[in-house]
Structure formats: structure tokens, C-alpha cells
Amino acid sequence: MNRTTKALIAAVMIVCSTLASAQDEPALALADIAGIDALPDGIRIAEPVQVRDFLAQFEVSNGTGKYLVEGVETLNLRIAEEAALTRLLDLESTPELAERLAKIKHIEPIHDSRTEGMRGRGPARFFRSREDQLVKNLIALQRPMLEKALSERYNPTLRALSERLHIDPYSTHPQLRARLDRLVAAMVEDEALAEALLAAVKAPEAPEIAVDERLWRSSPAVLRSEGIEAMMKMGVAYRASERFFGNPYISPTLALQWLQAQAELGPTPGADAMVMLGVAAESEAEIRMLITQLRWAGAFADRNDPIAAFNVQRQAPTFRTRGNRVVVLLPVEHLSWTKPFAEFAERPDMLGSAKLIWVSGEVSEAAQEGLKANGWSLRKNLELP
């Protein structure tokens, strides 16, 4: 038996082993998902909660309908935004405003609620060894739904109202987004109404959501220009920076969060490659995962063996330490030994003095065994910075 035949047989055995051991992602009870606080009155989450691409898929119900949420981080944000939604509903119910709103034509929301939590692929796609081009092409067709933006005529009013309410003007909460659009349109059409509303609305004494004040003070165009300049100072090429801010899934809010997280690491080799992952992101969930990884890498840098470089290989967001260790940081709810992740873990090009994988959530027994068999040192149920 020649060397080529032996190599082929070995490759077939590895593939068969991966296929045999691959497992489906679970459906979990809400109480089993870490990080879920008590739900506010009127908020319900359907159970069991399905995990897809490592993130819990929550179906949230409130007094006005349902929407889908990917991941605990986004769920906690949506729950905080429910208070803002209640305040807007109270505003709309006042007799004068209700009468004026009835005269406003229907307005398409900036963010289509169908696009959140309903993709063919989520953050786990970054850890696939092979791209599914058909699915990628289908998702690309959804992008135009998110390319709408408030015109320059509407944006100043949106920012002014959001500042009074102390909320993110670029929130992607589907129901809050629709209410904001409608109110802003009414205010632009009726200056007297706008003045009365802005004078009457006050921010809550204890804001539910931390908001970067630049979102109220600066237009998206200004934030984009300043963001590109900031990225270039961190060693990112102009073209990559420009394309990053052109991704329709990256709102001004998320862009500022990315910049702040990346600034904590400072100029780092491979920054262009990490930014290009943001360019390629196909959902808000992917962007949030990457931002959390950057924050986590910044916290990791305080240790004796700090992060020294981005180690992006074949689209997998990993890091390399000064001691040449390969580090994977996964801010997810439940890591299963799925076929795509098994392919990632078994990759022969992940070389270094050691291979570390940190997971914020739970890890299945099959995944623990598979990672150990492939030389990965695992830490799970870690608190995110």
C-alpha cells in the first residue's frame, strides 16, 4: 500500500469519525441558560429554547406581539429596551398625539423584524472549515432589507427624541424601532408637535440602557468618518475600515462598541483580518459576538501571557499570545460537537505552543471529549468582561 493510499484512507477515517460523533444542538429550559434574570411583568419567553449555532434562540412575547432574539447578551438588551417601548406606547396613547399619528402615512421600519433571529447561519459559521456558497448567496439577498436608513431630514429629530428618552437611536428592537420611526415622522411633519414632545419627554432617572452620548451628538456620516480615522490609527487599512462601516448590519452603535473594544487592545498585528470578519458579518449576532471577543481579548491581555496578534485563519476569529499560544474565545450559551465545529477543532493548521478555548456557557460532553482528543485545553462557564 503506497503512501498516497494510506493518506487517503486516514483522511476518510477522520471524516467518518467526525460524522459519527457529530451531534445536534439541544433545546433547553430557560432556567438552564446562564445569565437570564427575572423577566419583567408582561414579558414571556417560549420554552424550550432552541440552541442554533451555539446561541439560544429566544421567542419573546410582550403586550404588542412577538419577536425573535439571538443570544443572552441581546436578550438582556431587548428586555431593558422594553421599558423604553412602554414609554413610547404611553406617549402615543395621549389624545393629541393619537389624533396626529392617525394622519401619518404608513412608514416602513428601518430594520425589518424578520431579519433578526431568522438567518440560515449564525456566529458558528466563522468556525466552519468550508463555506456553504448557496446559503451565503441566499443570505446576501436579504441585505437590501437592512440598507434603509433615515434620511438627513429625519435623523436629527430621531437623535433629539432618543436623547430625551435616553435610548439608542439605532436600536434594532423591531417594535421599538417601528414606534420610533412613526413618532419621528410625525414630529418632522408637525413642528409644533415636535417642540411639545421634546419639551414634555424626560429621560428616566435610572436609565435601563447605557448609551454612548456620541450617538445623540453626531450624525451617522460624522461617526463613520471619525471611525475610519480611528481604525487607521490602530493599524487598519483605509479600504478595510471603509468597508467595515459599509456593512448594513453594523449600526453606528455597534461600530462605536467595536472601536472601543479594539482600542483596548491597541495596534495589533492582524487587525485588518479581524476587521474583515466584521466586513463579512451577515447578522447583528455575528457582530455582537466579534465585539465581545475583542473585549474578552482585551481582558486576557492583562494576564502574564497577553494577546499579541489576531490569528484569523480561514475566517475563524482566533488570537495568538506572546507565548505563541492559540486562543479561541467563544461568548456562547452552549457549545455542541456539531460537524462544522468538529471540522474546526480538528484543523491541522492550528499550531502553537498550546491551544486554549474559553467558553462563556456550557459545553456538551461530546464537545469536551472532542476538544481534549484534539489537544485543546478547555475552560467553560466563564464570566464575560
N, C-alpha and C positions, 0 to 999 in steps of 0.2 A: 504494500500500500504506500503510494508516494505521499510526499509532504502536502501537496495541494489537496488531495483527497482527505487526508487526516484533518486538515484545517477546515474543510467544508463540513465534515461530519461534526467537528467540535462546534462550529457555528450553528448548525441545525439543532444540536443538543441544547445549546444555550437558549435559542428561540423557543424550543419546545418547553424547556424548563420555565421560562418566563410566562408563556401562555398558560401552562398548567397551574402555576401558582397565583396568577392574577386574580384579583377579587373585585367584586362590585363595591361601590361606595354605599355606606349604610344610610338608613333613615333612623333618626334619633329622637328621643323625647326631649322637649325643650329644657327640662331640668338637667339633662346630661350635657348640655352645651355650656362650657365655661364662659363667664363674663356677662351673663344675662341677669340684669337686675329686675326687681319687681316692675311689672308693667303698669303704666298709668291707667286710671279708670277709662273705660271705653275702648281700650286697645286690646285686640285679641290676635294670637298667632296660631295658625293651623298646625296641628300635630298629626303624625310625626313629622319632623323636619328633615327633608331630604338633603344629603350632602352631595354636591356635584363639584368636581374639580377642586376638591379639598375644602370648599366653603359651604356653610349652611345656607340653604335657600329658604328664606322666610316669606310666608304669605301673611301679610299684615292686614287686619281689618280695623277700621275706625268708623266713626259715625257717618262718613260720606262715601265709603266704598272700600276697595281692596287695592293693594299694590304689592309688588314683589321686591325683596331686598336680598342682596348677596353679601353674606358675611356679618359677623357680630359687630365689627367696627362701624359699618354703615348702618346697621340696625340701631345701635345706640345713638347715632346721629339723627336718624329718622324719628326716633322716639322723642328726642329733645326738640325736634322741629314741630312735633305735634302741638306743643303749646303755642308756637307762633301761628300755626294753622288755625287754632281755636280763636286767637285774637283777630285774625283776618276775617273769619266767619262772623264774628261778633260785629265787626265794622260793616260788613256787607249787609247785615240784617237791620241796620238803622234805617228808618223810613226814607230819609232824604237820599241816602246812598243807594238803597234798593231801587228807588224810582229812576235814578240817573243811570244805574248799571243796566236796567232793562232796555235802555235806548241804545246801548253799545252793541255793535255787531259782534258776532262770534269771532274769537281770536284763537288761532292755532297756538298751542303751548310751545315754548321754546324747546323743551325736552319732551319727546314722546314717551309716555309712561310705559309703552310696550317694549321699549328697548332695555329697560333695567331688569336684570334677573332672567332674561329670556334669550340669552345668546346660545349658540351651539357649543361654544367653548368659553372657559373662564381662565383664571390665572394659571391653572395647571398646564396650559398649552406651552408655556415658556419652558417646561421641563420635558417636552416631547423630543425624541430623537429625530423624528421625521415629521414634516409638515403635511397636513391634510389640505391640499390645494383647493379641492372642491368646496370644503366647508369655509375656507378662508375667502374664496370668491363670493360665496353666498352672504357672508357677514359683511363684505365690502359693499354689497348692495344696500345695507341698512344705514350706511354712513350718512347719506343725504338727509335722513330724518333728523339728525342731530346738527346739521350745518346751519340751521336757522339761528339768527341772533337778533336781539333787539336793535333797531336802527338807532343812529345817533340822536334821533328825535326823542326816543323813549328812554334811553339809558340813563340820562341824568335824573329823571324822575324816579326810575327804579332804584337808583342808588340812594336818593334822598329818602324815599319811603322805607327802604331797608335799614337805613341808619336809624330812623326813628323807632323802628321795631326791634332793632339790634339783631338782625338776621342776615344771613349770607344772601346777597342779591342774586347769586348764581347757583342757588340751591337746585338740586336735581330731585328733590322730593316731588313726585309727579302732581299731587294735589295742591301742595303749597305753591309750586311753580305756576300752575294754571290760575290760581287765585291772584297771585302777584301780577301776572300778565293782564288779567282783566281789570284789576284796580288801576294799574299804571296807565292802561289805555284810556280809562275813564278820566283820570286826572289830566292827561295830556289834552284831551278834548274839552275839558272844562276847567279853566284856570282857577275860578272861584272855588270849585270843589277841591282842587289840589291844595290851595292855600289853607282851606278849612281843615282838611285831613291832616296835613303836615303839622298844623298848629295843635291839633287835638291828640294826635298819636304820641304816646310816650313809651320809651323803652322800659322793659320790666326791671324791677330793682335788682333781681338776681338773674342775669342772662343765662339761658339754658345752653347757649352755644358760644364758643369762643370764636370771634370773628376778627380777622386781620383788618385794621382800620383803613388800610390802603384800598380795600375793595370798595369803600364808600367814597374815598377821596379822589381816586384816579379812574379814568375810563379804561376799558379793556385794551385799547390801542396803546395807551401810555404804559400800562402794565406789561404788555408784550414787548415794547421797545426796551423798557428798563430790564425786563427779564432776560432778553437776548444778550444785552450788555453784561449782566451779572454772570450769565453762563460762560461767556467768553473769558471773563476774568478768572473763572475756575478751570480754564483749560479746554473748554468745549469749542469746537469749530463753529464758525458762524452758520454754515449750512445746516449742521445738526441742530443748533439752537433754534434756527428759524423754523425748521420742520417740526420740532417739538411743539412750538406754540401754534402750529397749524393743525395739530391733531384735534378734531372736533370733540373728542371725549375729555380733553384737558381743559376744564373751565379755568378762569382766572384764579379761582380759589385753590384748585388743585395745583396749578402752576406755582403759586406762591409757597404752598406747602412743600413742593418738590425742591424749590430753590433754597428754602430754609434748611431742609434736611441735608441737601448736598453741601451747603456752606459749612455745616458742622464737620464734614469730612475734609473740606478744603480741596485744593487742587490735587487730584488723584489720578495716577496713570489708568487709562482705560475709560475715562469719564465719557468720551464720545460714544463708546459702545453701550454704556449704561443708558445714556440719553436716547440712543437709537431704539432701545427697548420701549421707552416711552413713546417714541415716534410710531412704533409698530403696534402699540396697545389698541385693543379692539373693544374695550369696555371700561367703564368707570372702575369696576372692581379690580382690573389689572393695574390701573394707575395707582389706586389706593394701596395695593399690595407692594408695588415698587417703592412708593413713598415710605411705607412702613419699613421696608428692608433698608432703605437709606438711613432712616432714624436708628434702626437697630444696629447697623454697621457703625454709626457714629458712637453709640453707647459701647459697642465692642471695642472701639479704638481706645477706650480708657484703660484697657487691660494691659498686661505685660507684653503681649504679642499683638500689636494693633493691626487693623486693616491697612494694607499698604497699596492695594490696587483692586480695581474691578476686574473680575476674572470671567467675563462674558464669553462663553464658548457655545457656538451653535444655538444661540438665542436663550441659553439658560443663565439667569442672573445669579452669579455666584461671586465670591470675593476671595482674595488671597492675602494672607497676613505677611508681616515682615519675616516671620519664620518659615515662610513657604507652605503654610497650611491652606488647604482649600476649604472654604466655609460656605455653607448653604444656610440661609435664614428664611424660614417659612412661617409667616404670620397667617396660619390657617386653623380651622376648627378641628379637622380630623384628617389625618394622612393615612390613606389606604395604599396597599400594594397593587395599584392598578397597572395594567400593561404599560401605559405611557411612562408612569413613574419608575417602574421596574427597568425599562429601557434606559432611562436617565441614570439610575443608580448603578447600572452595570456598565456604563460607558468606560472604555479603557483609557480615554484621554484625560480623565480627571486625576492628574498626577500631582503629588506634593508630598511634603514630609508627613502629613496626616490629612484625613478627610473628616470634617466635622459637619454635622447637620443639627441645627437647633429648630425646634418646632414649638409654636406657642400653644398648640392644642394637643389633642390626644393622638396617639399613633397605634394603629392596629398591630396585633401580634405578628401577622404575616409581614407587615412592613418592617417591624423591628427585626425579625429574623432575616429578611432580605437585605436590609441595610448592613447588619452585622456580617453577613456572609460576603458582602462586597467591600468590607474594610471601612465602613462608615462608623464614626463614633457619634451616638445619638444623645441629645438632651431634649426632653419633651415637657409640655405643660409649663413653659416659661412665661413669665410676665413681660409684656412688651413695654419698651420705654415710653 
